[in-house]
Amino acid sequence: MLKSIFLGAGLALAALPAAAAEGERVQVTGEMIDTWCYFSGVMGGPEATVGTAHHTCALWCAAGGIPVGLKADDGTVYMVIKWQGAGDVATGDTLLEVASHRLTADGLHYERDGIDYLLVEEVVADEGIVNVTHDDFGVVPPFAFPEPKE
């Protein structure tokens, strides 16, 4: 029994390099986003959940364990699961320094069940935060700027 467990584990580990070979080398340019707010629309929809106006929430979500994504210029959202220089996986804390930044990342793209994953091996360019406010998108979340009391 123990022998079959080790044999099964060995076969699974041996399959990892083969699975890794299936990744496609890509270079993606876009904005690092908070996936929870982006997909849920809790902050007013996808257009309102990017840029400096959403930066603080993006930091809180990343630090709290919400997966970070890279929204490419073509609209594709990649779940970032590995980051340059990090250990095995990208954690929210790993990505705090690039929240809301527009950057170009070089790495491996994997797709499974309709979800795009990105293992970032190198940040080729980092423009910082270029989307200044919600006004850039013509959207203001209703609770972000309450009406003054009379």
Secondary structure, 3 states (H helix, E strand, C coil): CHHHHHHHHHHHHHHHHHHHCCCEEEEEEEEEEEHHHHHHCCCCCHHHCCCHHHHHHHHHHHHCCCCEEEEECCCCEEEEEECCCCCCCCCCHHHHHHCCCEEEEEEEEEEECCEEEEEEEEEEEEEECCCCCHHHHCCCCCCCCCCCCC
